[in-house]
Amino acid sequence: MAITAAMVKELRDTTGAGMMDAKKALTENDGDMQAAVDWLRTKGLAKAAKKSDRTAAEGLVAVKVDGGQGVAVEVNAETDFVAKNAEFQTMVGDIAGAALSVADVDALNAADLGGKTVAETITDKIATIGENMSLRRMAKIEGDVVVSYVHNAMTDGMGKIGVLVALKGGDEAFGKQVAMHIAATNPAALNEAALDPAVVEKERQVQIDIAKESGKPDNVIEKMIEGRMKKYMSEVTLLGQSFVINPDLTVEAAAKEAGAEIIGYVRLEVGEGIEKKEEDFAAEVAKAAQG
């Protein structure tokens, strides 16, 4: 697995280890972040502050649109209490604004935010609010029309799920409908061509194995696989899905009716892919009270 600068930075931020030690830890553990943390600890190289051991899987996604470009950022904290904190929300909004002018997360961490870098601003906020926080990711998109949507927004432009849609032609009203559809259905890719070939092949193999269990002739099995893969594509690709606003149409057909072409989208959901320990509400309150 390729070890990126972002991975090294994340491990350094988590453990306080030096750059070369962090890179070696990731290399020795094939990019597995938790195994790399453990490796550093066994070598006596981890110097993490108490708060950096805590899982930051809550927080906010913020979206910003400026003309033909849009950006979405995810900033994590430990509890939902902080996501509702006005100080935290202001910081996240400022970070999203800064993201419009940079290309990736590394550049965003280094971007100026009122005389301090974004990374320094987050560190200061950790000290004042008392929870671990991190800028996890950002995504940008461009088009003739770029529309944003936040599902269950906590405040203007930020919430748990943020969506951006880029259109060629069409208008904001249709773009907003598509963004709401994406928030609800969470497609895996825009179309079949954008899907990971390994994922498609794995699904095809599963369908081959299922079809063979039927004991039917090979020519029938081929048709069964073809039909099931077509159904799979209609479920996981945005353009192939039934449009939630009008299920009689696919999203692609609805776009044609609206005189638009959907050229890209972004969907970020807070905490997706982060393994977190389940806690009951009382435990969460007690944890927040302890600081």
N, C-alpha and C positions, 0 to 999 in steps of 0.2 A: 504493500500500500504506500502511495506517495505521501510523504510527510510535508504538509504545507506550513507556511509561515504563520497562518492563522491558528493552526493546531498547536504550534510551538508557543505562540503568545497565550492561548487559552490555558495551556498547562503551566506556563510561568505565572500567569495571574492567579491560578488556583493554588499553586504550591510555593511560590516564591523562589523556585529553583533558578539557576543560571540558564542562559540560552542554550549552551552546548549540552548541559546535563538534561535539559528538557527535550532537546532534539534526540539525544541518545536514548532516553527513556521511551520515547514514542517509536523510535526505530527498533529497539529491542522487543517491543510489544506490538509490532505491526499496526500502529496507529490507535490501539485501544486505549482511550483516555484514562479510564479507571485503573487498568492494569499498569499504565505508566505512572500514575500517582502512587500506587502501591510499590512499584519498583523504586521510585525515588525515596519513599519512606524507608524501605529496607536498606537502602544505601546511605541513609542519614542525610539526604540532600533536600528533603522537603522542609520548608520553613513557613508553611501556610499560616496565615492568621486564622483565628478561631472561626470567623464568619465565612471564610472561603470554603470550608468543609460542608456548608449547608447547601442543599439543593435549591437553586433558584429556578422554579418551573412555573411560577405565576407571572403576572406583569401585564403588559399592554402591547398591542400592535397599533402603530400609528401610520396613517396614510396621508400623503400630500400630493397635490396635483398642481403643476405650473405649466400652463399651455399644453403643449404636446408631449409632456413627460410626467410620469408619476413615480413615486417611491413609497415603499412600505418598509418599516423597520420594526423589529421585535426587541423590546427591552424587558428583561426578566427581573423578578424579585422573588422573595421566598413565599410571601402570603398575598392573598387577595386584598387584605387590608391596605397594603401599600399601593396596590393598583388604584385604589379609590382615594389615595392621598393627593391633595392638590399640588404639593411640591413635586411629587414624582411625576404627575401628569404634565406639569409645565416643562419639566426636564425632558420628558419623552417627546413632547411637541417640538421643543427646540432642537432636539437631535434629528427628528424627521425633517425639519426645515434645512438643517445643515446637510442632510443626505442628498438633497436635490443637486448639490454642487460637486459631489464626489462619485467615484466609480464603484467602490466596494467597502466592506466593513473595516479593513485595515486603514484605508484612507479616512473613513468616517471617525474611527477612534482617534486619529491624529488631527482631525479638523478643529478649527478654532470655534469656541463657544463662549463668547464674552471674555476673552483673555485667557482662557484655559482650554486645553484640549478636551474633547468629549470624554476620553478615558479618565482624565483628571477630575472632570465634573462628576462622573459616576462614582469615583473613589470618594470624593468629598460627600456625596449624598449617602453613601454607605455609612460613613462616620456619623452623619447627622440623624439619619432615619434608623440606623441600627440593624439593617438587613443586608445580606449579600445581594448584589445586583450585577447584571452583565448585559452588554449589548451583544445580542446573540447573532443577528443576521439582518440583512437588508436586501431588497430586490428592486430593480428599476425597470421601467417599461416606457416605450415611446409609440406614438401613433398620431394619425390626423385628429382623432378624438380619444382622450384618455379620461376614464370615469372611475371614481372611487366609491366604495361602499364599506361601511363598518356594521357588522351584525351586533345588535345589542350594545350600541355605543355607550360608554361610560361618560364621555364628554365629547365635544366636537372633534371628529376625525380620529378617534381612538377607542379601542375596545378589545374583545377577545379574538375576533376574526376580522381581518382586513383584506379587502379584495381590490385589485386594479384590473381594468379591462382596456385594451387598446383596440381601436377600430379604424378601418379605412372606410370612409364614408359613414353614413348613419348619423345618429344624434345622441345626445346625452341621455335622453329618456330611454332609448333602447339599450344603451350601454349599462344604465342602472339596472334594468331588468336582467341582463345577462350577469352582472355582478352579483345580484341577489341569488340567481340560479347557482352560480359557482360557490357561493357561501354555503348553500344548502346541500349541494351534491358532491362537492370536493372531487372533481374529476382528476384523473391521474395525469392527463396530458391534453393538449389542444386537439390532436388528431392521431391517427394510427402512426404516422411517420415520426411523431414526436415521442412516442412511447419507447422506453428502454427495450431494445431487442431481446435482451436476456429475460426480461419479465414476460414478453410475448411468447418466447420459446418455452418458458417454463409452464405457462398456461396451456399452450398447445400440447405439451407432453402430458399434462394432467388429463386433458380431454381425450388424448389418444388412449391413455391407460383406462379411462372410464369406458370409452367406446368398445375397446377390446373385450372388456368384461361382459359385454352384452352377447357375445358369441355370434354376432351377425356377420354376413359376408363382407369382404374387404371393400367392395364398391359402396355398400350401404354405410360402412364405418367412415369412409372418406366424406360422404355427404353429411353424416352426423357431425363430424369434426368441423367441417366448413360452416355449418349452421351455428354450432356452439361458439366458434370463434367470432362469427359475425355478431352474435348476441353479446359476447364479451366486449367487443369494441364499442357497441352501442351503449354499454353500461359505464365504461371507464374513460371514454374520450369525450371532451366537451362538445365538439361538433356533432357527435353521433348520439348524444343523449336526447331524450324527450324533453322539450322545453317546459319548465315548470309553469310558465305563464299560459302556455297552450300545448298540452301534452300530445295533441294531434300532429304537431310539427317537431322535427328535430331542431336543435339549436342552429344548425347550419341552414336549414330551410327557413327558419324564422329570421335569420340575419339577411338572407336574400330578399325576403319580403320587405324588410326594413331598409333595403338599399345599402347594406353594410357588409363588410368582411371583418370577421374577428381575427386579428393578426397575433394576439398574444394576451396572456393574463397572468396575474400573480395572486396567490391566495396564501396568506400566512395566518396561522392559528397559534395562539399563545401555548407554549409548552409542548407542542406536538413533537414526538420523538424523544422527549426527555423522560428518563425513567425516574419516577418519584415515589417516595414512600407515602402510603395512604395514612392519613391521620384523621381522627374524629375532630369535630368542631371544638370541643373542650380542650383537646390537646393543642390545637392551633392557637386558641386564645391564650393558653398558658405560655406557649412558646413566644408569642408576640409580646406578652407582658414581661418576660425575662430579658428581652432585648438581645 
